[in-house]
Amino acid sequence: MTYKSFPHGIHPPENKDHTSRLAIQQFPFAPVLIIPLLQHIGKAALPIVREGQEVIRGETLARADGFMSVPIHAPASGKIKRLSLVAGISGKMVPGIYLEPTPGSTQEIIEGQPCLLDTATPEEIIAAIQAAGIVGLGGAAFPTHAKITPPNDQKSDHYIDTLIINGIECEPYLTTDHRVMLEQSNDIMLGIRYLLKASQAKHAIIAVEANKLDAAEILRVAIPADIPVSVEVVAVKYPQGAEKILIKALLDREIPAGEHSSSVHVLGINVATCAEIGRLLPHGRGIQERVITISGPAMNKCGNYRIPIGTPVRFAMEYLGCSDDLSEVFLGGPMMGNALPSLDIPVTKGTSGLIAFTQKETGPGLKVYPCINCGACVDVCPMDLNPSQLGLLAKQQQYEQMAKHHHLKECFECGACSYVCPSHIPLVQYFSSAKAYVRKNKAA
């Protein structure tokens, strides 16, 4: 069977067999949970608790600071030990809360004000999504309510016509979304109901890669007769799950440079995010845990786990056991995830996976050679850029020229170019540094 896809791209080893058949398990509470107040794109939440205060699981610890912010909820019942700086994924210190779970507590989650689907307006659903602290769980951690809210100049019944629920999960090792689709199909369908009403989209498409046909079948069976939802299976290719790529493959709509999916009347939501909307909103609860995949050659016990937000990576590694020659740990997948500067960094809302490698996989580091102009990077770039040219400009620190004349902003750092480069040039790192320079220069 021929499935829809996109030109270019790569086929890295999937490495999903270790966890794709393992059901989601509940992860235990660490002795201390480290909860950053900035776990999303936008402004950090503002704490409303004090040191020494007893809190209940699901209680609001920090409120949203404006529109581009979401609240933080207690992942466990316990005591606030400290309000202090905590280590972020970048290695920088950010404001956070240290929470000590109460031993022996039932850890019952408190109920809030439910958002009733039948009576809630689109605006009330969007407000409930923000109140629940929901952000994109695929890794971007963009506040979901902000993504649904139309700009003031585009508010109309035809602002969004298609809702795409993204269940592609093309990153190697990760099986989080796969297991959510298999085990939470009812939550997904209820989440779609909320999203259809909030966005006023005419229909929804659940996109699934061809290596997850079991999930596609379960979702098709679960679709209620009264909502306009279909399941589309697409080819297995990386980075098929990127929003711009998926919209082009499914709908043949091309998002203009510098614009977002709303410009082509599409709303894209990660499938795990959709499931959380369906799981939390009927109870008025906030997100205080999420499903992640813990895998990789260095892990003794791989699996898919519903893990409390704020769990230190070190605790997770020690609890499951890891190899003595642990070399590198990624939050997210190995292609677009971040290598950790410290194991004391916690799991956050945007953490989709924890992938650990030994010295055998990472090695001492490959020697970088000059570009040989082979064109391999051009052949695989899903955005039709010229990574070779961008790389040469980056070495010369011509960052502004990269942005103005070579569409640097269109690169979403999928890593396909670095993956195929025979000279081992770290192109993605070059582009990331260039974009950081351009942003800093623009802000100044």
MARTORLUM-968577 format. One record per residue (C-alpha): y, x, z; residue in one letter. Coordinates in nm, 4 decimals, always signed. Each point is the difference from the previous one (the first is absolute). Example, Ala and Ser with C-alpha at 12.3 -4.5 7.8 and 13.67 -1.06 7.14 Angstrom:
residues 2
          y          x          z   drenvex
    -0.4500    +1.2300    +0.7800         A
    +0.3440    +0.1370    -0.0660         S
***
This chain:
residues 444
          y          x          z   drenvex
    +0.0000    +0.0000    +0.0000         M
    +0.3492    +0.1214    -0.0872         T
    +0.2502    -0.0280    +0.2835         Y
    +0.3779    +0.0137    -0.0125         K
    +0.1518    +0.3391    +0.0758         S
    +0.2868    +0.2339    -0.0896         F
    +0.0401    +0.3105    -0.2173         P
    -0.0457    +0.3459    +0.1536         H
    -0.1117    +0.0418    +0.3618         G
    -0.2955    +0.1901    +0.1458         I
    -0.3449    -0.0583    +0.1488         H
    -0.0309    +0.2043    +0.3211         P
    -0.3274    -0.0318    +0.1981         P
    +0.0167    -0.3283    +0.1916         E
    -0.1865    +0.1123    +0.3157         N
    -0.0098    -0.3588    +0.1275         K
    -0.3769    -0.0411    +0.0478         D
    +0.0074    +0.1295    +0.3594         H
    +0.2081    -0.2955    +0.1217         T
    +0.0088    -0.2760    -0.2648         S
    -0.3063    -0.1722    +0.1513         R
    +0.1032    +0.0448    +0.3635         L
    +0.1458    -0.3102    +0.1686         A
    +0.3310    +0.0199    +0.1866         I
    -0.0436    +0.0996    +0.3660         Q
    +0.2467    -0.0259    +0.2873         Q
    +0.1311    +0.3392    +0.1118         F
    +0.0471    +0.0641    +0.3749         P
    +0.3357    +0.0578    +0.1675         F
    +0.1173    +0.3561    +0.0525         A
    +0.1083    +0.0963    +0.3555         P
    +0.3581    +0.0107    -0.1276         V
    +0.1346    -0.1695    -0.3133         L
    +0.2922    +0.1676    -0.1774         I
    +0.2101    -0.2628    -0.1775         I
    +0.2785    +0.1173    -0.2359         P
    +0.2874    -0.2448    -0.0369         L
    +0.0374    +0.0948    -0.3663         L
    -0.3251    -0.0879    -0.1761         Q
    +0.1574    -0.1479    -0.3109         H
    +0.2602    +0.0592    -0.2678         I
    +0.3395    -0.0940    +0.1422         G
    +0.1469    +0.0163    +0.3507         K
    -0.1956    +0.0708    +0.3171         A
    -0.0622    -0.2880    +0.2403         A
    +0.2017    -0.0109    +0.3228         L
    -0.2011    +0.0122    +0.3267         P
    +0.0322    -0.2947    +0.2378         I
    -0.2349    +0.1310    +0.2715         V
    +0.0576    +0.2515    +0.2798         R
    -0.2102    +0.2784    +0.1471         E
    -0.2504    -0.1263    +0.2569         G
    -0.0027    -0.3535    -0.1420         Q
    -0.3325    -0.1846    -0.0309         E
    -0.0513    -0.1550    -0.3443         V
    -0.2574    -0.2339    -0.1535         I
    -0.1825    +0.0691    -0.3261         R
    +0.2030    -0.1476    -0.2850         G
    +0.3261    -0.0076    +0.1979         E
    +0.3118    +0.1208    -0.1835         T
    +0.0864    +0.3568    +0.1025         L
    +0.2892    +0.0540    -0.2398         A
    +0.2092    -0.2431    -0.2042         R
    +0.1011    +0.0313    -0.3635         A
    +0.3327    +0.1737    -0.0570         D
    +0.1339    -0.2044    -0.2894         G
    -0.1518    -0.1247    -0.3247         F
    -0.1739    +0.3240    -0.1041         M
    -0.1889    +0.0317    +0.3248         S
    -0.2971    -0.1642    +0.1748         V
    -0.0978    -0.0350    +0.3666         P
    -0.2726    +0.2005    +0.1731         I
    -0.2661    -0.1767    +0.2092         H
    -0.2152    +0.1292    +0.2842         A
    -0.3408    +0.1109    -0.1328         P
    -0.1457    -0.0336    +0.3523         A
    +0.0722    -0.1466    +0.3404         S
    +0.1183    +0.2794    +0.2251         G
    +0.2940    +0.1915    +0.1439         K
    +0.2915    +0.1617    -0.1812         I
    -0.0281    +0.3643    +0.1054         K
    +0.2928    +0.1433    -0.1874         R
    +0.2711    -0.0696    -0.2572         L
    +0.0368    +0.3261    -0.1840         S
    -0.0225    +0.1799    -0.3298         L
    -0.3415    +0.0036    -0.1698         V
    -0.1377    +0.2024    -0.2913         A
    +0.0347    -0.1692    -0.3388         G
    -0.2116    +0.0535    -0.3123         I
    +0.2600    +0.2395    -0.1438         S
    -0.0139    +0.2161    +0.3112         G
    +0.3432    -0.1200    +0.1094         K
    +0.0479    -0.1656    +0.3373         M
    +0.0902    -0.3709    -0.0033         V
    +0.0709    -0.2514    +0.2819         P
    -0.3156    -0.1465    +0.1493         G
    -0.1844    -0.1542    +0.2921         I
    -0.2912    +0.1383    +0.2017         Y
    -0.2255    -0.2855    +0.1173         L
    -0.2888    +0.0398    +0.2448         E
    -0.2595    -0.2803    -0.0458         P
    -0.1187    -0.1648    +0.3224         T
    -0.3658    +0.0855    +0.0721         P
    -0.2156    -0.3103    +0.0364         G
    +0.2551    -0.2308    -0.1611         S
    -0.1363    -0.2819    -0.2177         T
    +0.2561    +0.1104    -0.2632         Q
    +0.0502    -0.3609    -0.1013         E
    +0.2701    -0.0362    -0.2637         I
    +0.2854    -0.2339    +0.0907         I
    +0.0772    -0.3000    -0.2198         E
    +0.3466    -0.0438    -0.1419         G
    +0.1818    -0.2706    -0.1937         Q
    -0.2284    -0.0876    -0.2943         P
    +0.1409    -0.0239    -0.3503         C
    -0.1433    -0.3305    -0.1262         L
    -0.0652    +0.0252    -0.3716         L
    +0.0370    -0.3709    -0.0726         D
    +0.3455    -0.0355    +0.1551         T
    +0.1552    +0.3488    -0.0220         A
    +0.2656    +0.0669    -0.2616         T
    -0.0129    +0.3175    -0.2153         P
    +0.2769    +0.1483    +0.2159         E
    -0.1937    -0.0754    +0.3195         E
    -0.3145    +0.1658    -0.1393         I
    +0.1976    +0.3110    -0.0928         I
    +0.1538    +0.0070    +0.3488         A
    -0.3463    -0.0370    +0.1562         A
    -0.1307    +0.2917    -0.2067         I
    +0.2840    +0.2178    +0.1293         Q
    -0.0568    -0.1196    +0.3578         A
    -0.3664    +0.1006    -0.0318         A
    +0.1071    +0.3546    -0.0890         G
    -0.1974    -0.0064    -0.3254         I
    +0.0563    +0.2806    -0.2498         V
    -0.1897    +0.1193    -0.3075         G
    -0.3379    +0.1173    +0.1293         L
    -0.0920    +0.1808    -0.3220         G
    +0.1966    +0.3033    +0.1147         G
    +0.3608    -0.0610    -0.1045         A
    +0.0830    -0.1950    +0.3201         A
    +0.2860    -0.1875    -0.1689         F
    +0.1006    -0.3032    +0.2129         P
    -0.1833    -0.2937    -0.1580         T
    +0.2687    -0.2574    +0.0749         H
    +0.2549    +0.2133    -0.1852         A
    -0.2272    +0.0229    -0.3017         K
    -0.0353    -0.3779    -0.0176         I
    +0.3691    -0.0788    +0.0543         T
    +0.1804    -0.0372    -0.3356         P
    +0.3360    +0.1724    -0.0503         P
    +0.2955    -0.2368    +0.0322         N
    +0.0665    +0.0120    -0.3731         D
    -0.3610    -0.0859    -0.0913         Q
    -0.0750    -0.2980    +0.2243         K
    -0.1608    -0.2677    -0.2164         S
    -0.3264    -0.1821    -0.0464         D
    -0.0921    +0.2500    -0.2712         H
    +0.0751    +0.3210    +0.1892         Y
    -0.3744    +0.0665    +0.0477         I
    -0.2605    -0.1615    -0.2249         D
    -0.3045    +0.2147    +0.0813         T
    -0.1366    +0.1264    +0.3289         L
    -0.2351    +0.2991    -0.0311         I
    -0.2260    +0.0762    +0.2954         I
    -0.0864    +0.3667    -0.0415         N
    -0.3594    +0.0790    +0.1005         G
    -0.0428    +0.2992    -0.2323         I
    -0.0261    +0.2800    +0.2601         E
    -0.0486    +0.2779    -0.2568         C
    +0.0485    +0.2890    +0.2461         E
    -0.3169    +0.2040    +0.0630         P
    -0.1802    -0.0599    +0.3320         Y
    +0.1974    -0.3131    +0.0983         L
    -0.1956    -0.3252    +0.0412         T
    +0.2379    -0.1857    +0.2325         T
    +0.1082    -0.2626    -0.2539         D
    -0.3555    -0.0367    -0.1290         H
    -0.1312    -0.0947    +0.3443         R
    +0.2961    -0.2302    +0.0674         V
    -0.0768    -0.1881    -0.3228         M
    -0.3673    -0.0295    +0.0958         L
    +0.0572    -0.1025    +0.3615         E
    +0.3365    -0.1819    +0.0065         Q
    -0.0008    -0.2156    -0.3128         S
    +0.1207    -0.3063    +0.1948         N
    +0.2920    +0.1964    +0.1483         D
    +0.0887    +0.1187    -0.3506         I
    +0.0012    -0.3545    -0.1396         M
    +0.2174    -0.1263    +0.2847         L
    +0.2316    +0.2980    -0.0485         G
    +0.0283    -0.0909    -0.3690         I
    +0.0993    -0.3552    +0.0960         R
    +0.2828    +0.1362    +0.2159         Y
    +0.1117    +0.2441    -0.2707         L
    -0.0070    -0.2588    -0.2790         L
    +0.2196    -0.2310    +0.2047         K
    +0.2361    +0.2773    +0.1141         A
    +0.0457    +0.1504    -0.3474         S
    -0.0308    -0.3299    -0.1921         Q
    -0.2273    +0.1792    -0.2473         A
    -0.1929    -0.2217    -0.2403         K
    -0.3346    +0.1760    +0.0345         H
    -0.1730    +0.2985    +0.1574         A
    -0.2316    +0.2689    -0.1363         I
    -0.2282    +0.2009    +0.2261         I
    -0.0569    +0.3364    -0.1713         A
    -0.3257    +0.1827    +0.0743         V
    -0.1446    +0.3169    -0.1537         E
    -0.3381    -0.0147    -0.1737         A
    -0.1616    +0.2078    +0.2763         N
    +0.0511    -0.2934    +0.2403         K
    -0.1727    -0.2809    -0.1876         L
    -0.1536    -0.1278    +0.3250         D
    +0.3494    -0.0573    +0.1365         A
    +0.1114    -0.1700    -0.3225         A
    -0.2917    -0.2429    +0.0240         E
    +0.0638    -0.0841    +0.3660         I
    +0.3679    -0.0620    -0.0693         L
    -0.0754    -0.2254    -0.2979         R
    -0.2293    -0.2129    +0.2171         V
    +0.2651    -0.0158    +0.2748         A
    +0.2841    -0.1271    -0.2226         I
    +0.0974    -0.3541    +0.1086         P
    +0.0150    -0.2564    -0.2783         A
    +0.3595    -0.0969    +0.0759         D
    +0.1770    +0.3355    -0.0524         I
    +0.0606    +0.1827    -0.3326         P
    -0.1868    +0.3262    +0.0649         V
    -0.2179    +0.2142    -0.2267         S
    -0.1861    +0.3278    +0.0434         V
    +0.0471    +0.2701    -0.2659         E
    -0.2273    +0.3026    -0.0187         V
    +0.1562    +0.3160    -0.1461         V
    -0.1464    +0.3345    -0.1034         A
    -0.0706    +0.2759    +0.2520         V
    +0.2677    +0.2614    -0.0531         K
    +0.2557    +0.1829    +0.2116         Y
    +0.2837    -0.1007    +0.0655         P
    -0.0848    -0.3557    -0.1087         Q
    +0.1330    -0.1420    +0.3277         G
    +0.3599    +0.1159    -0.0491         A
    +0.2139    -0.3121    -0.0269         E
    +0.1705    +0.0803    -0.3301         K
    -0.3312    +0.1056    -0.1547         I
    -0.1847    -0.3106    +0.1206         L
    +0.2681    -0.2418    -0.1205         I
    -0.0075    +0.1590    -0.3448         K
    -0.3809    -0.0153    -0.0136         A
    -0.0282    -0.3615    +0.1186         L
    +0.3063    -0.1668    -0.1507         L
    +0.1227    +0.2469    -0.2635         D
    +0.3427    -0.0022    +0.1672         R
    +0.1812    +0.3298    +0.0226         E
    +0.2346    +0.0545    +0.2925         I
    +0.3205    +0.1674    -0.1233         P
    +0.0817    +0.3458    +0.1341         A
    +0.1636    -0.0163    +0.3407         G
    -0.0901    -0.3644    +0.0577         E
    -0.2661    -0.1810    +0.2020         H
    -0.2738    -0.2541    -0.0706         S
    +0.2391    -0.2887    +0.0685         S
    +0.1869    +0.0880    -0.3204         S
    -0.3066    -0.1206    -0.1928         V
    -0.0491    -0.3001    +0.2365         H
    -0.3006    +0.1444    +0.1840         V
    -0.0659    +0.0442    +0.3714         L
    -0.2675    +0.2565    +0.0876         G
    -0.1603    -0.0050    +0.3463         I
    -0.2835    +0.2191    +0.1289         N
    -0.3143    -0.1995    +0.0785         V
    -0.0187    +0.1217    +0.3627         A
    +0.3643    -0.1013    +0.0485         T
    -0.0830    -0.3441    -0.1391         C
    -0.2956    -0.0294    +0.2396         A
    +0.2210    +0.0862    +0.2984         E
    +0.2467    -0.2722    -0.0997         I
    -0.2841    -0.2507    -0.0027         G
    -0.1417    +0.1341    +0.3278         R
    +0.3216    +0.0244    +0.2029         L
    +0.2460    -0.2694    -0.1079         L
    -0.2070    -0.3034    +0.1100         P
    -0.0002    +0.1459    +0.3538         H
    +0.3552    +0.1387    +0.0068         G
    -0.1385    +0.3438    +0.0782         R
    +0.1297    +0.3460    -0.0902         G
    -0.1965    +0.2767    -0.1657         I
    -0.1405    +0.2321    +0.2664         Q
    -0.3045    +0.1437    -0.1795         E
    -0.1168    +0.0609    -0.3546         R
    -0.3128    +0.0893    -0.1985         V
    -0.0344    +0.3619    -0.1114         I
    -0.2726    +0.2121    -0.1582         T
    -0.1002    +0.3126    +0.1911         I
    -0.2004    +0.2276    -0.2268         S
    -0.0257    +0.3425    -0.1605         G
    -0.2430    +0.2952    +0.0096         P
    +0.1241    +0.1119    +0.3425         A
    -0.0759    -0.3321    +0.1751         M
    -0.3278    -0.0490    +0.1846         N
    +0.0228    -0.3803    -0.0001         K
    +0.1832    -0.1649    -0.2876         C
    +0.0933    -0.3678    -0.0092         G
    +0.2568    -0.2755    -0.0298         N
    +0.1753    -0.0817    +0.3248         Y
    +0.2514    -0.2504    +0.1339         R
    +0.2041    +0.2477    +0.1989         I
    +0.2915    -0.0516    +0.2412         P
    +0.3385    +0.1118    -0.1341         I
    +0.1002    +0.3158    +0.1853         G
    -0.3493    +0.1502    +0.0312         T
    +0.0421    +0.3810    -0.0128         P
    -0.1940    +0.1594    -0.2849         V
    -0.1412    +0.2534    +0.2458         R
    -0.1593    -0.2775    +0.2082         F
    -0.1547    -0.1603    -0.3108         A
    -0.1409    +0.3338    -0.1181         M
    -0.1464    +0.0847    +0.3402         E
    -0.1451    -0.3481    +0.0506         Y
    -0.1861    +0.0020    -0.3331         L
    -0.0733    +0.3727    -0.0025         G
    +0.1035    +0.2512    -0.2628         C
    -0.1114    +0.3339    -0.1398         S
    +0.0827    +0.3229    +0.1791         D
    +0.1529    +0.1355    -0.3205         D
    +0.2459    -0.2874    -0.0392         L
    +0.2683    +0.1224    -0.2362         S
    +0.2291    -0.2844    -0.1019         E
    +0.0518    -0.3681    +0.0817         V
    +0.1762    -0.2494    -0.2248         F
    +0.1577    -0.3289    +0.0997         L
    -0.0669    -0.2190    -0.3013         G
    -0.2028    +0.1221    -0.2968         G
    -0.0255    +0.3601    -0.1211         P
    +0.2048    -0.0690    -0.3149         M
    +0.3121    -0.1632    +0.1440         M
    -0.0548    +0.0351    +0.3740         G
    +0.1697    +0.2466    +0.2318         N
    -0.1664    +0.3056    +0.1515         A
    +0.0620    -0.0099    +0.3738         L
    +0.2057    +0.2746    +0.1628         P
    -0.1542    -0.0965    +0.3369         S
    -0.2924    -0.2083    +0.1293         L
    +0.2307    -0.1513    +0.2618         D
    +0.1595    -0.2237    -0.2626         I
    -0.1016    -0.3663    +0.0480         P
    -0.1401    -0.2619    -0.2331         V
    +0.2836    -0.2267    -0.1192         T
    +0.0268    -0.3231    -0.1980         K
    +0.0049    +0.1925    -0.3272         G
    -0.3155    +0.2024    +0.0742         T
    -0.2753    -0.1168    -0.2364         S
    -0.2397    +0.2862    +0.0658         G
    -0.0766    +0.3116    +0.1947         L
    -0.1829    +0.2507    -0.2218         I
    -0.1189    +0.3330    +0.1432         A
    -0.1041    +0.3091    -0.1963         F
    -0.1718    +0.3256    +0.0910         T
    +0.0884    +0.3513    -0.1102         Q
    -0.2558    -0.0341    -0.2805         K
    +0.2065    -0.2704    -0.1742         E
    +0.3480    +0.1373    +0.0626         T
    -0.0770    +0.3717    -0.0300         G
    +0.2572    +0.2753    +0.0443         P
    +0.2302    -0.1528    -0.2624         G
    -0.0119    +0.0433    -0.3761         L
    +0.2123    +0.2613    -0.1706         K
    +0.2842    -0.1511    -0.2018         V
    +0.0367    +0.1275    -0.3580         Y
    +0.2797    -0.0539    -0.2540         P
    -0.0043    -0.3167    -0.2093         C
    -0.2011    +0.0546    -0.3210         I
    +0.1485    -0.3064    -0.1770         N
    -0.3430    -0.1584    -0.0422         C
    +0.1392    -0.3528    +0.0295         G
    -0.2725    -0.1232    +0.2357         A
    +0.2592    -0.1365    +0.2440         C
    +0.1759    -0.1893    -0.2794         V
    -0.3302    -0.1544    -0.1106         D
    -0.0743    -0.1487    +0.3434         V
    +0.3446    -0.1052    +0.1260         C
    -0.0080    -0.3802    +0.0371         P
    +0.3789    -0.0210    -0.0299         M
    +0.0171    +0.1920    -0.3311         D
    +0.2074    +0.2785    +0.1545         L
    -0.0151    +0.3699    -0.0846         N
    -0.1138    +0.1602    +0.3282         P
    -0.0059    +0.3443    -0.1590         S
    +0.3685    -0.0195    -0.0907         Q
    +0.0863    -0.1454    +0.3387         L
    -0.1913    +0.2799    +0.1699         G
    +0.1872    +0.2702    -0.1904         L
    +0.3338    -0.1597    +0.0880         L
    -0.1051    -0.0260    +0.3646         A
    -0.0782    +0.3720    +0.0139         K
    +0.3523    +0.0625    -0.1269         Q
    +0.1345    -0.2463    +0.2597         Q
    +0.1487    -0.2184    -0.2736         Q
    -0.0530    -0.3089    +0.2135         Y
    +0.2935    -0.2051    -0.1245         E
    -0.1037    +0.0583    -0.3601         Q
    -0.3519    -0.1183    +0.0882         M
    +0.1448    -0.3218    +0.1359         A
    +0.2585    -0.0674    -0.2701         K
    -0.1883    +0.0981    -0.3149         H
    -0.3724    +0.0094    +0.0792         H
    -0.0602    -0.3192    +0.2046         H
    -0.0970    +0.1744    +0.3241         L
    +0.0402    -0.3267    +0.1923         K
    -0.2758    -0.1648    -0.2052         E
    -0.2562    +0.2451    +0.1399         C
    -0.1799    -0.1658    +0.2930         F
    -0.1840    +0.3208    +0.0918         E
    -0.3514    -0.1179    -0.0838         C
    -0.1180    +0.3610    -0.0319         G
    -0.1816    -0.0417    -0.3328         A
    +0.1946    +0.2889    -0.1548         C
    -0.0786    +0.2388    +0.2845         S
    -0.3659    -0.1072    -0.0108         Y
    -0.0504    +0.1063    -0.3637         V
    +0.2287    +0.3062    -0.0102         C
    -0.2145    +0.3082    -0.0865         P
    +0.2718    +0.2260    +0.1416         S
    -0.0137    -0.1755    +0.3403         H
    +0.3755    -0.0637    -0.0075         I
    +0.0947    -0.2307    +0.2940         P
    +0.1991    -0.2334    -0.2225         L
    +0.0087    -0.2921    +0.2427         V
    +0.1451    +0.2196    +0.2748         Q
    +0.2643    +0.1205    -0.2450         Y
    +0.0947    -0.3574    -0.0912         F
    +0.0055    -0.1167    +0.3604         S
    +0.2338    +0.2833    +0.0960         S
    +0.2213    -0.0716    -0.3000         A
    +0.0315    -0.3682    +0.0913         K
    +0.0809    +0.0884    +0.3603         A
    +0.2786    +0.2310    -0.1225         Y
    +0.1419    -0.2698    -0.2298         V
    -0.0047    -0.2587    +0.2814         R
    +0.1692    +0.2390    +0.2399         K
    +0.2628    +0.0910    -0.2583         N
    +0.0674    -0.3667    -0.0751         K
    +0.0354    -0.0828    +0.3691         A
    +0.2422    +0.2888    +0.0476         A
***
